[in-house]
Amino acid sequence: MLNGSKVAVITGSGRGIGREISIRLAKEGFKIVINVKKRLEEAQETLKEVSMYSEGLIVQADVSTRDGCKKIAEETRKSFGRCDLLVNNAGLAIAMPFMECDDKLIEKIVSTDFLSVIYCTQEIVKIMPEGSSIVMMTSLSGIKPMKYLSLYGSLKAAVIRLTEYLALELSPNKIRVNSIAPSVVRTKMGDSLLNFLNLKEEEYADKYTLTGSVIFPKEIAATVVYLLESPNINGQTLIIDSGQSLMLNFPGQQ
Ligand SMILES: NC(=O)c1ccc[n+]([C@@H]2O[C@H](COP(=O)([O-])OP(=O)(O)OC[C@H]3O[C@@H](n4cnc5c(N)ncnc54)[C@H](OP(=O)(O)O)[C@@H]3O)[C@@H](O)[C@H]2O)c1
């Protein structure tokens, strides 16, 4: 157990990777701030599982807005007094040819995948004690371009670079900042990506990975804990991609 009194904020934690990270951190003794934009029933499901191990708080807030991120920080402070770990997890992946992205879509992706990280980090750092950590959920598409993910991938690349800048700037506060860059994780988002590529999970795993498997959200949650337990990893991006980046045949890269 890391520390029974610590507090973690996980954005976009009503399902998928965010839910799994919340449950794992609850098992590690963290009090958990669960965030959803709208779907309270998904948040309740996460809370039910979190409550088996620890205390949880649901904050309904849109992290793509400054006010939403202020609300998360304020409610965390009121309920738990501080935040020891922020996981900037909320994200939106829309596959679309670059020339077809209209202003509405551009604004939505930029605010969800990039502004949210800026706003949430600025608001939450104000309530972080020394020794805290930030983990960004980025993506392999931020490292290796994938056709039709131009906006999403570029914004994830920006978050990877921001990770390095923040590791530098926040080191006087003794706050570490790292990122995790997965390929296909078995969640709603991962399923949509495979659908878009017209691939069944088994076919993707057989043809386009070295390990013969997609990634499971539990592996991402375990990596968050690994980063927490590794005080000398700072400013880094850990790639978890089933070996996909070593394969030269991935459909989105041709
Ligand atoms: N799954 C993959 O294959 C994969 C690969 C690489 C990286 N990632 C990254 O991992 C993170 C988690 O992805 P996932 O696979 O768990 O996706 P997911 O199943 O689609 O979950 C994303 C969560 O983020 C929430 N969210 C989106 N916009 C939000 C906002 N403005 N405010 C608050 N919550 C918001 C979503 O809620 P609503 O839908 O209700 O808005 C949803 O609960 C994302 O950053 C994603 O880019 C995923």
PDBQT file of the ligand as one rigid body, heavy atoms in Angstrom, charges set to zero:
ROOT
HETATM    1  N1  LIG A 301      -8.535   3.085 -25.698  1.00  0.00    +0.000 N 
HETATM    2  C1  LIG A 301      -7.459   3.272 -26.416  1.00  0.00    +0.000 C 
HETATM    3  O1  LIG A 301      -7.181   2.491 -27.350  1.00  0.00    +0.000 OA
HETATM    4  C2  LIG A 301      -6.525   4.424 -26.102  1.00  0.00    +0.000 A 
HETATM    5  C3  LIG A 301      -5.275   4.433 -26.737  1.00  0.00    +0.000 A 
HETATM    6  C4  LIG A 301      -4.388   5.481 -26.475  1.00  0.00    +0.000 A 
HETATM    7  C5  LIG A 301      -4.730   6.462 -25.581  1.00  0.00    +0.000 A 
HETATM    8  N2  LIG A 301      -5.955   6.438 -24.970  1.00  0.00    +0.000 N 
HETATM    9  C6  LIG A 301      -6.268   7.556 -24.073  1.00  0.00    +0.000 C 
HETATM   10  O2  LIG A 301      -6.655   7.074 -22.801  1.00  0.00    +0.000 OA
HETATM   11  C7  LIG A 301      -7.604   7.958 -22.198  1.00  0.00    +0.000 C 
HETATM   12  C8  LIG A 301      -8.841   7.171 -21.754  1.00  0.00    +0.000 C 
HETATM   13  O3  LIG A 301      -9.406   6.551 -22.899  1.00  0.00    +0.000 OA
HETATM   14  P1  LIG A 301     -10.471   5.344 -22.867  1.00  0.00    +0.000 P 
HETATM   15  O4  LIG A 301     -10.015   4.347 -23.828  1.00  0.00    +0.000 OA
HETATM   16  O5  LIG A 301     -10.790   4.961 -21.471  1.00  0.00    +0.000 OA
HETATM   17  O6  LIG A 301     -11.703   6.113 -23.556  1.00  0.00    +0.000 OA
HETATM   18  P2  LIG A 301     -13.266   6.093 -23.283  1.00  0.00    +0.000 P 
HETATM   19  O7  LIG A 301     -13.712   4.745 -22.927  1.00  0.00    +0.000 OA
HETATM   20  O8  LIG A 301     -13.875   6.799 -24.440  1.00  0.00    +0.000 OA
HETATM   21  O9  LIG A 301     -13.347   7.020 -21.979  1.00  0.00    +0.000 OA
HETATM   22  C9  LIG A 301     -13.007   8.386 -22.038  1.00  0.00    +0.000 C 
HETATM   23  C10 LIG A 301     -13.678   9.057 -20.871  1.00  0.00    +0.000 C 
HETATM   24  O10 LIG A 301     -13.370  10.461 -20.900  1.00  0.00    +0.000 OA
HETATM   25  C11 LIG A 301     -14.587  11.166 -20.648  1.00  0.00    +0.000 C 
HETATM   26  N3  LIG A 301     -14.565  12.532 -21.165  1.00  0.00    +0.000 N 
HETATM   27  C12 LIG A 301     -14.456  12.934 -22.446  1.00  0.00    +0.000 A 
HETATM   28  N4  LIG A 301     -14.532  14.271 -22.516  1.00  0.00    +0.000 NA
HETATM   29  C13 LIG A 301     -14.709  14.719 -21.247  1.00  0.00    +0.000 A 
HETATM   30  C14 LIG A 301     -14.869  16.005 -20.680  1.00  0.00    +0.000 A 
HETATM   31  N5  LIG A 301     -14.858  17.103 -21.443  1.00  0.00    +0.000 N 
HETATM   32  N6  LIG A 301     -15.027  16.114 -19.347  1.00  0.00    +0.000 NA
HETATM   33  C15 LIG A 301     -15.026  15.012 -18.548  1.00  0.00    +0.000 A 
HETATM   34  N7  LIG A 301     -14.901  13.757 -19.045  1.00  0.00    +0.000 NA
HETATM   35  C16 LIG A 301     -14.731  13.625 -20.379  1.00  0.00    +0.000 A 
HETATM   36  C17 LIG A 301     -15.629  10.336 -21.394  1.00  0.00    +0.000 C 
HETATM   37  O11 LIG A 301     -16.936  10.665 -20.983  1.00  0.00    +0.000 OA
HETATM   38  P3  LIG A 301     -18.090  11.019 -22.066  1.00  0.00    +0.000 P 
HETATM   39  O12 LIG A 301     -17.997  10.069 -23.193  1.00  0.00    +0.000 OA
HETATM   40  O13 LIG A 301     -19.320  10.922 -21.266  1.00  0.00    +0.000 OA
HETATM   41  O14 LIG A 301     -17.779  12.433 -22.496  1.00  0.00    +0.000 OA
HETATM   42  C18 LIG A 301     -15.199   8.937 -20.957  1.00  0.00    +0.000 C 
HETATM   43  O15 LIG A 301     -15.714   8.593 -19.709  1.00  0.00    +0.000 OA
HETATM   44  C19 LIG A 301      -7.905   9.036 -23.256  1.00  0.00    +0.000 C 
HETATM   45  O16 LIG A 301      -7.150  10.183 -22.997  1.00  0.00    +0.000 OA
HETATM   46  C20 LIG A 301      -7.456   8.390 -24.545  1.00  0.00    +0.000 C 
HETATM   47  O17 LIG A 301      -7.090   9.339 -25.508  1.00  0.00    +0.000 OA
HETATM   48  C21 LIG A 301      -6.852   5.438 -25.212  1.00  0.00    +0.000 A 
ENDROOT
TORSDOF 0
